[in-house]
Amino acid sequence: MTTATADLLSDLGPNSDVVWLVQRVSQERLKWVVVPRTGVAHYAAQDPKGWSKVVQWLHEQGVTLVEI
């Protein structure tokens, strides 16, 4: 796990809905991840700052977010 990933997970906290997404992308070294639009809307509404950090992290990791 990179420092950037560890910092992001620390910022999000253990109760964040998107921790699993960050962990999976990091562990599996995914190049893209599929998230339903309803999930994106939920994450953005529940924790706009946290979701913004996750989107930025995905971009920095070269991971494409595919909304379906």
Secondary structure, DSSP 8 states (H G I E B T S, - for coil): --HHHHHHHHHH-TT-TTHHHHHHHHHHT-SEEEE-HHHHHHHHHH-HHHHHHHHHHHHHHT-EEEE-
